[in-house]
Every structure is written in structure tokens, then in C-alpha cells.
Amino acid sequence: MALIEWDESYSVNVNLIDRQHQKLFRYANVYQEAVEKGKSAGALRKLLDGLAEYATVHFSTEERYFTQFNFDGSEEHKREHKILTAKIKDLNSKIKVGVNIEEDEVSKFLKIWLDAHIKGTDHKYIECFNKGGLR
């Protein structure tokens, strides 16, 4: 079962960023599928590493646009990016050393974070980016 499904309510009216968000959803859904199939801790760590690496690529795209379009909310937004990165790193470290975490803790975090961040925080830059001509 998919953890999080893309629909137009997530769109930020910027094609590149929407595609990147969709890829983050795919990473989260693949992770959820791996949990459901009982994949090993090593496999789950690799999936989280991939998610974290791609999140970094995505965040750098948004942050480049913050500078380019002089987005007022950039500092708060960057803090949220750091929260996701730190949380994934923390969860991955726990998995690596064998700390028992709830099976769905990572999935719940990803679903809540992606939903709230994209529909809340990311939607705040739509007007700024669109006024700058970004679509």
C-alpha cells in the first residue's frame, strides 16, 4: 500500500519542483513497501540514504530559487529542510546500531513531514516563484 499519493493539492505550480516532490513520494513509498515486505535493516538504511541524498538535491533546488527570487521566508524554510535531514540521519543511525524503533516510525514521520511541508511551507513560495516567472 502506498504511503503517500501525489495529487494536485501538492502542486507548487513549478514543474521541476513538482517532479522532485513526486520523486520524494516514490522514495517514501518504496521505503514503506520494503517495511511491509520485511526487508533487512541494511536494505532499509540504503533506502533512507537514497531518500536523504535526493532530498539534499531537491532542497538545493528550492534554496537556489530562494536566492534567485529573493524569497522572504527562506530562513524558516531552510530550518525545516535541516529538520528532515537530521531526522533521517538520526533514524538511520538508530537502525544501523540496532536500536529498536517502531516499524512504522520512519514511514509515519515521512508521510506527516512531506504532507505538512509541501502543503504548508512550500506553498508559501508559490506566489514569489511564479511572479519571478518560474513555472
DRENTORKOL-3810 file (N, C-alpha, C; in nm, 4 decimals):
REM DRENTORKOL-3810
@n.u->0.0850; n.v->-0.1187; n.w->0.0000; ca.u->0.0000; ca.v->0.0000; ca.w->0.0000; c.u->0.0891; c.v->0.1244; c.w->0.0000
@n.u->0.0557; n.v->0.2189; n.w->-0.0849; ca.u->0.1332; ca.v->0.3424; ca.w->-0.0928; c.u->0.1191; c.v->0.4223; c.w->0.0366
@n.u->0.2286; n.v->0.4785; n.w->0.0776; ca.u->0.2300; ca.v->0.5599; ca.w->0.1993; c.u->0.1660; c.v->0.6960; c.w->0.1739
@n.u->0.2008; n.v->0.7544; n.w->0.0597; ca.u->0.1530; ca.v->0.8888; ca.w->0.0274; c.u->0.1361; c.v->0.8977; c.w->-0.1243
@n.u->0.0222; n.v->0.9468; n.w->-0.1654; ca.u->-0.0114; ca.v->0.9553; ca.w->-0.3083; c.u->-0.0092; c.v->1.1011; c.w->-0.3535
@n.u->0.0516; n.v->1.1242; n.w->-0.4684; ca.u->0.0550; ca.v->1.2574; ca.w->-0.5268; c.u->-0.0822; c.v->1.2937; c.w->-0.5811
@n.u->-0.1236; n.v->1.4165; n.w->-0.5560; ca.u->-0.2399; ca.v->1.4731; ca.w->-0.6243; c.u->-0.2129; c.v->1.6229; c.w->-0.6394
@n.u->-0.2968; n.v->1.6902; n.w->-0.7114; ca.u->-0.2718; ca.v->1.8312; ca.w->-0.7447; c.u->-0.2682; c.v->1.9237; c.w->-0.6228
@n.u->-0.3205; n.v->1.8808; n.w->-0.5101; ca.u->-0.3149; ca.v->1.9661; ca.w->-0.3908; c.u->-0.1710; c.v->1.9860; c.w->-0.3425
@n.u->-0.0795; n.v->1.9011; n.w->-0.3889; ca.u->0.0617; ca.v->1.9143; ca.w->-0.3529; c.u->0.1375; c.v->2.0052; c.w->-0.4495
@n.u->0.0792; n.v->2.0356; n.w->-0.5634; ca.u->0.1492; ca.v->2.1127; ca.w->-0.6658; c.u->0.1873; c.v->2.2519; c.w->-0.6160
@n.u->0.3100; n.v->2.2924; n.w->-0.6506; ca.u->0.3565; ca.v->2.4277; ca.w->-0.6190; c.u->0.3657; c.v->2.5128; c.w->-0.7462
@n.u->0.3052; n.v->2.4635; n.w->-0.8540; ca.u->0.3000; ca.v->2.5358; ca.w->-0.9819; c.u->0.4380; c.v->2.5631; c.w->-1.0415
@n.u->0.5336; n.v->2.4773; n.w->-1.0079; ca.u->0.6676; ca.v->2.4826; ca.w->-1.0666; c.u->0.6998; c.v->2.3392; c.w->-1.1083
@n.u->0.7067; n.v->2.3160; n.w->-1.2383; ca.u->0.7198; ca.v->2.1796; ca.w->-1.2901; c.u->0.8379; c.v->2.1030; c.w->-1.2301
@n.u->0.9548; n.v->2.1632; n.w->-1.2272; ca.u->1.0725; ca.v->2.0937; ca.w->-1.1749; c.u->1.0518; c.v->2.0537; c.w->-1.0295
@n.u->1.0020; n.v->2.1433; n.w->-0.9491; ca.u->0.9836; ca.v->2.1138; ca.w->-0.8066; c.u->0.8730; c.v->2.0105; c.w->-0.7875
@n.u->0.7665; n.v->2.0186; n.w->-0.8643; ca.u->0.6615; ca.v->1.9169; ca.w->-0.8553; c.u->0.7180; c.v->1.7787; c.w->-0.8884
@n.u->0.8000; n.v->1.7697; n.w->-0.9923; ca.u->0.8601; ca.v->1.6401; ca.w->-1.0273; c.u->0.9519; c.v->1.5903; c.w->-0.9151
@n.u->1.0255; n.v->1.6820; n.w->-0.8535; ca.u->1.1119; ca.v->1.6425; ca.w->-0.7426; c.u->1.0287; c.v->1.5944; c.w->-0.6234
@n.u->0.9205; n.v->1.6626; n.w->-0.5941; ca.u->0.8328; ca.v->1.6187; ca.w->-0.4853; c.u->0.7768; c.v->1.4792; c.w->-0.5152
@n.u->0.7374; n.v->1.4569; n.w->-0.6391; ca.u->0.6847; ca.v->1.3262; ca.w->-0.6771; c.u->0.7901; c.v->1.2172; c.w->-0.6572
@n.u->0.9146; n.v->1.2500; n.w->-0.6855; ca.u->1.0225; ca.v->1.1524; ca.w->-0.6650; c.u->1.0428; c.v->1.1267; c.w->-0.5154
@n.u->1.0310; n.v->1.2281; n.w->-0.4325; ca.u->1.0387; ca.v->1.2072; ca.w->-0.2878; c.u->0.9255; c.v->1.1147; c.w->-0.2416
@n.u->0.8074; n.v->1.1325; n.w->-0.2985; ca.u->0.6957; ca.v->1.0440; ca.w->-0.2665; c.u->0.7305; c.v->0.9002; c.w->-0.3044
@n.u->0.7913; n.v->0.8829; n.w->-0.4225; ca.u->0.8286; ca.v->0.7471; ca.w->-0.4651; c.u->0.9270; c.v->0.6850; c.w->-0.3668
@n.u->1.0255; n.v->0.7626; n.w->-0.3219; ca.u->1.1208; ca.v->0.7115; ca.w->-0.2230; c.u->1.0477; c.v->0.6691; c.w->-0.0956
@n.u->0.9576; n.v->0.7513; n.w->-0.0484; ca.u->0.8833; ca.v->0.7188; ca.w->0.0742; c.u->0.7980; c.v->0.5937; c.w->0.0534
@n.u->0.7376; n.v->0.5806; n.w->-0.0624; ca.u->0.6533; ca.v->0.4643; ca.w->-0.0904; c.u->0.7353; c.v->0.3366; c.w->-0.1058
@n.u->0.8515; n.v->0.3469; n.w->-0.1670; ca.u->0.9398; ca.v->0.2302; ca.w->-0.1777; c.u->0.9869; c.v->0.1875; c.w->-0.0386
@n.u->1.0172; n.v->0.2851; n.w->0.0457; ca.u->1.0567; ca.v->0.2529; ca.w->0.1828; c.u->0.9427; c.v->0.1787; c.w->0.2530
@n.u->0.8215; n.v->0.2303; n.w->0.2422; ca.u->0.7060; ca.v->0.1671; ca.w->0.3061; c.u->0.6867; c.v->0.0247; c.w->0.2547
@n.u->0.7002; n.v->0.0069; n.w->0.1263; ca.u->0.6861; ca.v->-0.1263; ca.w->0.0671; c.u->0.7925; c.v->-0.2216; c.w->0.1225
@n.u->0.9144; n.v->-0.1715; n.w->0.1386; ca.u->1.0226; ca.v->-0.2542; ca.w->0.1935; c.u->0.9928; c.v->-0.2958; c.w->0.3371
@n.u->0.9370; n.v->-0.2044; n.w->0.4152; ca.u->0.8976; ca.v->-0.2365; ca.w->0.5532; c.u->0.7908; c.v->-0.3450; c.w->0.5513
@n.u->0.6909; n.v->-0.3286; n.w->0.4657; ca.u->0.5812; ca.v->-0.4255; ca.w->0.4579; c.u->0.6300; c.v->-0.5639; c.w->0.4158
@n.u->0.7348; n.v->-0.5675; n.w->0.3340; ca.u->0.7895; ca.v->-0.6946; ca.w->0.2883; c.u->0.8925; c.v->-0.7523; c.w->0.3853
@n.u->0.9182; n.v->-0.6800; n.w->0.4956; ca.u->1.0114; ca.v->-0.7312; ca.w->0.5954; c.u->1.1571; c.v->-0.7281; c.w->0.5526
@n.u->1.1934; n.v->-0.6307; n.w->0.4724; ca.u->1.3317; ca.v->-0.6184; ca.w->0.4262; c.u->1.4255; c.v->-0.5968; c.w->0.5443
@n.u->1.5511; n.v->-0.6283; n.w->0.5232; ca.u->1.6516; ca.v->-0.6198; ca.w->0.6292; c.u->1.6805; c.v->-0.4754; c.w->0.6687
@n.u->1.7395; n.v->-0.4599; n.w->0.7871; ca.u->1.7783; ca.v->-0.3267; ca.w->0.8339; c.u->1.8753; c.v->-0.2619; c.w->0.7360
@n.u->1.9642; n.v->-0.3403; n.w->0.6794; ca.u->2.0595; ca.v->-0.2877; ca.w->0.5815; c.u->1.9896; c.v->-0.2324; c.w->0.4584
@n.u->1.8896; n.v->-0.3042; n.w->0.4114; ca.u->1.8141; ca.v->-0.2583; ca.w->0.2946; c.u->1.7383; c.v->-0.1303; c.w->0.3269
@n.u->1.6810; n.v->-0.1237; n.w->0.4470; ca.u->1.6075; ca.v->-0.0029; ca.w->0.4865; c.u->1.7026; c.v->0.1160; c.w->0.4986
@n.u->1.8207; n.v->0.0936; n.w->0.5526; ca.u->1.9198; ca.v->0.2023; ca.w->0.5636; c.u->1.9560; c.v->0.2549; c.w->0.4252
@n.u->1.9764; n.v->0.1648; n.w->0.3303; ca.u->2.0113; ca.v->0.2076; ca.w->0.1940; c.u->1.8995; c.v->0.2925; c.w->0.1336
@n.u->1.7763; n.v->0.2514; n.w->0.1571; ca.u->1.6632; ca.v->0.3297; ca.w->0.1058; c.u->1.6594; c.v->0.4679; c.w->0.1698
@n.u->1.6829; n.v->0.4749; n.w->0.3010; ca.u->1.6848; ca.v->0.6055; ca.w->0.3683; c.u->1.8012; c.v->0.6903; c.w->0.3200
@n.u->1.9153; n.v->0.6264; n.w->0.2960; ca.u->2.0296; ca.v->0.7010; ca.w->0.2414; c.u->1.9941; c.v->0.7620; c.w->0.1068
@n.u->1.9275; n.v->0.6831; n.w->0.0221; ca.u->1.8855; ca.v->0.7338; ca.w->-0.1087; c.u->1.7884; c.v->0.8488; c.w->-0.0960
@n.u->1.6942; n.v->0.8359; n.w->-0.0048; ca.u->1.5976; ca.v->0.9434; ca.w->0.0199; c.u->1.6693; c.v->1.0690; c.w->0.0672
@n.u->1.7608; n.v->1.0527; n.w->0.1613; ca.u->1.8341; ca.v->1.1686; ca.w->0.2153; c.u->1.9174; c.v->1.2369; c.w->0.1073
@n.u->1.9825; n.v->1.1569; n.w->0.0235; ca.u->2.0636; ca.v->1.2143; ca.w->-0.0851; c.u->1.9760; c.v->1.2917; c.w->-0.1821
@n.u->1.8613; n.v->1.2337; n.w->-0.2186; ca.u->1.7752; ca.v->1.3038; ca.w->-0.3125; c.u->1.7109; c.v->1.4264; c.w->-0.2490
@n.u->1.6768; n.v->1.4174; n.w->-0.1215; ca.u->1.6214; ca.v->1.5337; ca.w->-0.0513; c.u->1.7208; c.v->1.6492; c.w->-0.0557
@n.u->1.8494; n.v->1.6185; n.w->-0.0418; ca.u->1.9528; ca.v->1.7220; ca.w->-0.0484; c.u->1.9545; c.v->1.7888; c.w->-0.1859
@n.u->1.9407; n.v->1.7102; n.w->-0.2900; ca.u->1.9337; ca.v->1.7649; ca.w->-0.4265; c.u->1.8117; c.v->1.8564; c.w->-0.4386
@n.u->1.6988; n.v->1.8067; n.w->-0.3923; ca.u->1.5745; ca.v->1.8845; ca.w->-0.4000; c.u->1.5858; c.v->2.0143; c.w->-0.3193
@n.u->1.6358; n.v->2.0038; n.w->-0.1973; ca.u->1.6470; ca.v->2.1223; ca.w->-0.1119; c.u->1.7389; c.v->2.2260; c.w->-0.1752
@n.u->1.8456; n.v->2.1818; n.w->-0.2390; ca.u->1.9362; ca.v->2.2787; ca.w->-0.3027; c.u->1.8666; c.v->2.3498; c.w->-0.4180
@n.u->1.7767; n.v->2.2805; n.w->-0.4878; ca.u->1.6993; ca.v->2.3443; ca.w->-0.5946; c.u->1.6123; c.v->2.4548; c.w->-0.5364
@n.u->1.5338; n.v->2.4208; n.w->-0.4348; ca.u->1.4468; ca.v->2.5215; ca.w->-0.3743; c.u->1.5295; c.v->2.6382; c.w->-0.3197
@n.u->1.6375; n.v->2.6084; n.w->-0.2511; ca.u->1.7169; ca.v->2.7135; ca.w->-0.1869; c.u->1.7856; c.v->2.8033; c.w->-0.2903
@n.u->1.8210; n.v->2.7477; n.w->-0.4038; ca.u->1.8756; ca.v->2.8298; ca.w->-0.5128; c.u->1.7704; c.v->2.9292; c.w->-0.5609
@n.u->1.6463; n.v->2.8824; n.w->-0.5726; ca.u->1.5370; ca.v->2.9704; ca.w->-0.6130; c.u->1.5050; c.v->3.0738; c.w->-0.5050
@n.u->1.5221; n.v->3.0392; n.w->-0.3788; ca.u->1.5003; ca.v->3.1376; ca.w->-0.2718; c.u->1.5895; c.v->3.2586; c.w->-0.2952
@n.u->1.7135; n.v->3.2330; n.w->-0.3264; ca.u->1.8097; ca.v->3.3406; ca.w->-0.3510; c.u->1.7759; c.v->3.4142; c.w->-0.4803
@n.u->1.7507; n.v->3.3375; n.w->-0.5857; ca.u->1.7229; ca.v->3.3965; ca.w->-0.7164; c.u->1.6015; c.v->3.4890; c.w->-0.7141
@n.u->1.4984; n.v->3.4515; n.w->-0.6390; ca.u->1.3740; ca.v->3.5280; ca.w->-0.6378; c.u->1.3529; c.v->3.6056; c.w->-0.5085
@n.u->1.4573; n.v->3.6103; n.w->-0.4248; ca.u->1.4545; ca.v->3.6874; ca.w->-0.3005; c.u->1.3331; c.v->3.6526; c.w->-0.2144
@n.u->1.3165; n.v->3.5242; n.w->-0.1864; ca.u->1.2030; ca.v->3.4755; ca.w->-0.1084; c.u->1.2195; c.v->3.5117; c.w->0.0388
@n.u->1.1208; n.v->3.5827; n.w->0.0949; ca.u->1.1272; ca.v->3.6310; ca.w->0.2331; c.u->1.1309; c.v->3.5201; c.w->0.3373
@n.u->1.0674; n.v->3.4087; n.w->0.3122; ca.u->1.0594; ca.v->3.3019; ca.w->0.4121; c.u->1.1708; c.v->3.2001; c.w->0.4042
@n.u->1.2816; n.v->3.2357; n.w->0.3423; ca.u->1.3849; ca.v->3.1358; ca.w->0.3158; c.u->1.4505; c.v->3.0788; c.w->0.4415
@n.u->1.4744; n.v->3.1598; n.w->0.5427; ca.u->1.5439; ca.v->3.1085; ca.w->0.6623; c.u->1.4601; c.v->3.0048; c.w->0.7360
@n.u->1.3332; n.v->3.0328; n.w->0.7553; ca.u->1.2434; ca.v->2.9363; ca.w->0.8209; c.u->1.2340; c.v->2.8085; c.w->0.7386
@n.u->1.2258; n.v->2.8260; n.w->0.6098; ca.u->1.2130; ca.v->2.7121; ca.w->0.5196; c.u->1.3386; c.v->2.6241; c.w->0.5267
@n.u->1.4545; n.v->2.6868; n.w->0.5247; ca.u->1.5805; ca.v->2.6116; ca.w->0.5334; c.u->1.5893; c.v->2.5345; c.w->0.6642
@n.u->1.5377; n.v->2.5918; n.w->0.7721; ca.u->1.5365; ca.v->2.5207; ca.w->0.9013; c.u->1.4556; c.v->2.3918; c.w->0.8913
@n.u->1.3431; n.v->2.3979; n.w->0.8225; ca.u->1.2623; ca.v->2.2767; ca.w->0.8053; c.u->1.3365; c.v->2.1713; c.w->0.7239
@n.u->1.4103; n.v->2.2156; n.w->0.6232; ca.u->1.4920; ca.v->2.1219; ca.w->0.5457; c.u->1.5934; c.v->2.0526; c.w->0.6364
@n.u->1.6549; n.v->2.1297; n.w->0.7235; ca.u->1.7543; ca.v->2.0723; ca.w->0.8155; c.u->1.6901; c.v->1.9735; c.w->0.9123
@n.u->1.5666; n.v->2.0002; n.w->0.9523; ca.u->1.4957; ca.v->1.9088; ca.w->1.0427; c.u->1.4776; c.v->1.7723; c.w->0.9753
@n.u->1.4328; n.v->1.7721; n.w->0.8498; ca.u->1.4142; ca.v->1.6451; ca.w->0.7796; c.u->1.5461; c.v->1.5721; c.w->0.7669
@n.u->1.6489; n.v->1.6417; n.w->0.7231; ca.u->1.7790; ca.v->1.5795; ca.w->0.7045; c.u->1.8312; c.v->1.5206; c.w->0.8355
@n.u->1.8196; n.v->1.5958; n.w->0.9435; ca.u->1.8673; ca.v->1.5481; ca.w->1.0741; c.u->1.7857; c.v->1.4292; c.w->1.1227
@n.u->1.6551; n.v->1.4325; n.w->1.1038; ca.u->1.5693; ca.v->1.3228; ca.w->1.1491; c.u->1.6007; c.v->1.1946; c.w->1.0726
@n.u->1.6177; n.v->1.2040; n.w->0.9428; ca.u->1.6519; ca.v->1.0852; ca.w->0.8638; c.u->1.7869; c.v->1.0304; c.w->0.9079
@n.u->1.8819; n.v->1.1181; n.w->0.9288; ca.u->2.0149; ca.v->1.0747; ca.w->0.9743; c.u->2.0043; c.v->1.0052; c.w->1.1104
@n.u->1.9249; n.v->1.0617; n.w->1.2002; ca.u->1.9070; ca.v->1.0035; ca.w->1.3329; c.u->1.8408; c.v->0.8658; c.w->1.3237
@n.u->1.7347; n.v->0.8558; n.w->1.2475; ca.u->1.6661; ca.v->0.7279; ca.w->1.2327; c.u->1.7574; c.v->0.6233; c.w->1.1696
@n.u->1.8321; n.v->0.6642; n.w->1.0702; ca.u->1.9231; ca.v->0.5727; ca.w->1.0026; c.u->2.0329; c.v->0.5248; c.w->1.0976
@n.u->2.0819; n.v->0.6154; n.w->1.1802; ca.u->2.1842; ca.v->0.5773; ca.w->1.2793; c.u->2.1284; c.v->0.4757; c.w->1.3775
@n.u->2.0050; n.v->0.4964; n.w->1.4192; ca.u->1.9413; ca.v->0.4020; ca.w->1.5120; c.u->1.9282; c.v->0.2642; c.w->1.4477
@n.u->1.8852; n.v->0.2617; n.w->1.3235; ca.u->1.8719; ca.v->0.1348; ca.w->1.2526; c.u->2.0087; c.v->0.0673; c.w->1.2426
@n.u->2.1103; n.v->0.1452; n.w->1.2109; ca.u->2.2455; ca.v->0.0911; ca.w->1.1914; c.u->2.2987; c.v->0.0228; c.w->1.3167
@n.u->2.2768; n.v->0.0817; n.w->1.4318; ca.u->2.3314; ca.v->0.0242; ca.w->1.5557; c.u->2.2343; c.v->-0.0727; c.w->1.6226
@n.u->2.1225; n.v->-0.0976; n.w->1.5581; ca.u->2.0300; ca.v->-0.1970; ca.w->1.6091; c.u->1.9325; c.v->-0.1482; c.w->1.7141
@n.u->1.9171; n.v->-0.0172; n.w->1.7275; ca.u->1.8181; ca.v->0.0356; ca.w->1.8207; c.u->1.6799; c.v->-0.0035; c.w->1.7685
@n.u->1.5990; n.v->-0.0536; n.w->1.8542; ca.u->1.4652; ca.v->-0.0969; ca.w->1.8145; c.u->1.3746; c.v->0.0255; c.w->1.8000
@n.u->1.3380; n.v->0.0542; n.w->1.6774; ca.u->1.2430; ca.v->0.1629; ca.w->1.6540; c.u->1.1133; c.v->0.1005; c.w->1.6049
@n.u->1.0051; n.v->0.1684; n.w->1.6284; ca.u->0.8763; ca.v->0.1192; ca.w->1.5807; c.u->0.8849; c.v->0.0971; c.w->1.4302
@n.u->0.8278; n.v->-0.0131; n.w->1.3856; ca.u->0.8360; ca.v->-0.0495; ca.w->1.2447; c.u->0.7897; c.v->0.0628; c.w->1.1523
@n.u->0.6863; n.v->0.1348; n.w->1.1937; ca.u->0.6326; ca.v->0.2378; ca.w->1.1056; c.u->0.6722; c.v->0.3797; c.w->1.1472
@n.u->0.7664; n.v->0.3932; n.w->1.2405; ca.u->0.8072; ca.v->0.5268; ca.w->1.2853; c.u->0.8601; c.v->0.6110; c.w->1.1697
@n.u->0.9448; n.v->0.5523; n.w->1.0888; ca.u->1.0027; ca.v->0.6257; ca.w->0.9763; c.u->0.8933; c.v->0.6624; c.w->0.8756
@n.u->0.8102; n.v->0.5663; n.w->0.8432; ca.u->0.7039; ca.v->0.5913; ca.w->0.7458; c.u->0.6080; c.v->0.6996; c.w->0.7936
@n.u->0.5678; n.v->0.6916; n.w->0.9192; ca.u->0.4778; ca.v->0.7945; ca.w->0.9737; c.u->0.5429; c.v->0.9314; c.w->0.9663
@n.u->0.6702; n.v->0.9392; n.w->1.0061; ca.u->0.7406; ca.v->1.0669; ca.w->1.0009; c.u->0.7438; c.v->1.1205; c.w->0.8577
@n.u->0.7812; n.v->1.0357; n.w->0.7613; ca.u->0.7903; ca.v->1.0807; ca.w->0.6223; c.u->0.6557; c.v->1.1302; c.w->0.5707
@n.u->0.5514; n.v->1.0562; n.w->0.5971; ca.u->0.4184; ca.v->1.0958; ca.w->0.5492; c.u->0.3760; c.v->1.2295; c.w->0.6084
@n.u->0.3901; n.v->1.2430; n.w->0.7383; ca.u->0.3493; ca.v->1.3668; ca.w->0.8056; c.u->0.4354; c.v->1.4832; c.w->0.7574
@n.u->0.5669; n.v->1.4611; n.w->0.7516; ca.u->0.6568; ca.v->1.5696; ca.w->0.7132; c.u->0.6317; c.v->1.6131; c.w->0.5692
@n.u->0.6262; n.v->1.5177; n.w->0.4771; ca.u->0.6052; ca.v->1.5536; ca.w->0.3368; c.u->0.4727; c.v->1.6266; c.w->0.3178
@n.u->0.3680; n.v->1.5746; n.w->0.3780; ca.u->0.2363; ca.v->1.6364; ca.w->0.3645; c.u->0.2367; c.v->1.7793; c.w->0.4191
@n.u->0.2811; n.v->1.7949; n.w->0.5419; ca.u->0.2781; ca.v->1.9273; ca.w->0.6066; c.u->0.3747; c.v->2.0244; c.w->0.5396
@n.u->0.4926; n.v->1.9763; n.w->0.5049; ca.u->0.5932; ca.v->2.0657; ca.w->0.4471; c.u->0.5507; c.v->2.1144; c.w->0.3081
@n.u->0.5074; n.v->2.0235; n.w->0.2250; ca.u->0.4730; ca.v->2.0642; ca.w->0.0890; c.u->0.3460; c.v->2.1486; c.w->0.0872
@n.u->0.2407; n.v->2.1024; n.w->0.1529; ca.u->0.1137; ca.v->2.1759; ca.w->0.1503; c.u->0.1181; c.v->2.3024; c.w->0.2344
@n.u->0.2080; n.v->2.3086; n.w->0.3299; ca.u->0.2185; ca.v->2.4257; ca.w->0.4161; c.u->0.3337; c.v->2.5150; c.w->0.3768
@n.u->0.4520; n.v->2.4732; n.w->0.4124; ca.u->0.5716; ca.v->2.5559; ca.w->0.3937; c.u->0.6019; c.v->2.5827; c.w->0.2464
@n.u->0.6006; n.v->2.4803; n.w->0.1633; ca.u->0.6344; ca.v->2.5006; ca.w->0.0219; c.u->0.5319; c.v->2.5880; c.w->-0.0502
@n.u->0.4078; n.v->2.5763; n.w->-0.0130; ca.u->0.3049; ca.v->2.6576; ca.w->-0.0800; c.u->0.3241; c.v->2.8068; c.w->-0.0546
@n.u->0.4018; n.v->2.8411; n.w->0.0451; ca.u->0.4270; ca.v->2.9826; ca.w->0.0745; c.u->0.5134; c.v->3.0490; c.w->-0.0321
@n.u->0.5914; n.v->2.9726; n.w->-0.1076; ca.u->0.6766; ca.v->3.0353; ca.w->-0.2095; c.u->0.6134; c.v->3.0381; c.w->-0.3481
@n.u->0.4974; n.v->2.9809; n.w->-0.3648; ca.u->0.4364; ca.v->2.9741; ca.w->-0.4981; c.u->0.4253; c.v->3.1122; c.w->-0.5614
@n.u->0.3658; n.v->3.2055; n.w->-0.4917; ca.u->0.3451; ca.v->3.3393; ca.w->-0.5490; c.u->0.4783; c.v->3.4046; c.w->-0.5855
@n.u->0.5756; n.v->3.3956; n.w->-0.4966; ca.u->0.7070; ca.v->3.4561; ca.w->-0.5214; c.u->0.7718; c.v->3.3965; c.w->-0.6461
@n.u->0.7741; n.v->3.2654; n.w->-0.6540; ca.u->0.8384; ca.v->3.1980; ca.w->-0.7676; c.u->0.7631; c.v->3.2245; c.w->-0.8972
@n.u->0.6312; n.v->3.2194; n.w->-0.8920; ca.u->0.5516; ca.v->3.2424; ca.w->-1.0121; c.u->0.5648; c.v->3.3870; c.w->-1.0608
@n.u->0.5677; n.v->3.4833; n.w->-0.9665; ca.u->0.5882; ca.v->3.6240; ca.w->-1.0051; c.u->0.7227; c.v->3.6420; c.w->-1.0732
@n.u->0.8213; n.v->3.5624; n.w->-1.0311; ca.u->0.9538; ca.v->3.5679; ca.w->-1.0921; c.u->0.9612; c.v->3.4997; c.w->-1.2262
@n.u->0.8499; n.v->3.4374; n.w->-1.2679; ca.u->0.8449; ca.v->3.3727; ca.w->-1.3979; c.u->0.8739; c.v->3.2237; c.w->-1.3947
@n.u->0.8879; n.v->3.1683; n.w->-1.2782; ca.u->0.9172; ca.v->3.0253; ca.w->-1.2650; c.u->0.7878; c.v->2.9459; c.w->-1.2758
@n.u->0.7852; n.v->2.8507; n.w->-1.3615; ca.u->0.6668; ca.v->2.7640; ca.w->-1.3797; c.u->0.7114; c.v->2.6211; c.w->-1.3982
END
